[in-house]
Amino acid sequence: MTLSLDARHRAMLAAMGVRVWMPAATPPTAAAAPVAQSVLLKALPAGLADMDWPALQQAAASCQACGLCGTRQRSMFAFGNPLATPARTDWLIITDPPSAEEESAGELFLHAEGELLQGMLQALGLSRQAASAHAHVTLAPVLKCRVPETRNPLPEELQPCRSYLELQVKLLKPQVIVAMGRWAVQSVLSATSVEAAALPLGKLRSQVHRFADTPLVVTYHPKSLLHAPKDKAKAWDDLCLAHSLTRRP
Ligand code: SF4
């Protein structure tokens, strides 16, 4: 039996993370082509490299470079008010893709994991309030759009979205980057070493990597620390290593 899928069905499946093989020789129908191009795998927006922060944020909000755009309720570009005065970011924390709850709330690190992260940042003299006299931290998810909770992020989603991260680093010029969580670590390390990116997170800790010409430290996501409290001390060591790389006391 032959299963016949039109462009709308393919778009729905792609949004759910289901890839359907299609013979290369099958030409798109005149009616199907506009839908396929509007929902599936467009190129990244033109001129990204020359955009300022607001333009880049707007580009991410309307991006269609991977199938996650089909289920996006809102873009999760960055948090921590990096445009406020004085505009500066001492730390950039890159974290795993936003959950459905985070997307709904429009905020990262909710509930106990947020309290845990906040406590660690405060202990290091870091603040998400740009107006604070403390060193400032900006948070950015590795994917700007939510991934369905039934599956992991795909390489074809992480790879294009890494372009936004690279440009965020270029614009923010943080002194140090901390990648928190498996997918955040895998994506940023893939930019320079596929072999390193494939290693377990525990083997990548306690060393200084680089991403977008900036020192990078990797550590556990606060959510995983809630499930493995024994790793809290390791995460604290990682944050202290990152702190040692900054100029601020
Ligand atoms: S996840 Fe990233 S690459 Fe994919 S549509 Fe969203 S902004 Fe674009």
Boltz pocket constraint, residues with backbone or C-beta under 6 A from the ligand:
constraints:
  - pocket:
      binder: B
      contacts: [[A, 59], [A, 60], [A, 61], [A, 63], [A, 64], [A, 65], [A, 66], [A, 67], [A, 68], [A, 69], [A, 143], [A, 144], [A, 145], [A, 157], [A, 160], [A, 161]]
      max_distance: 6.0
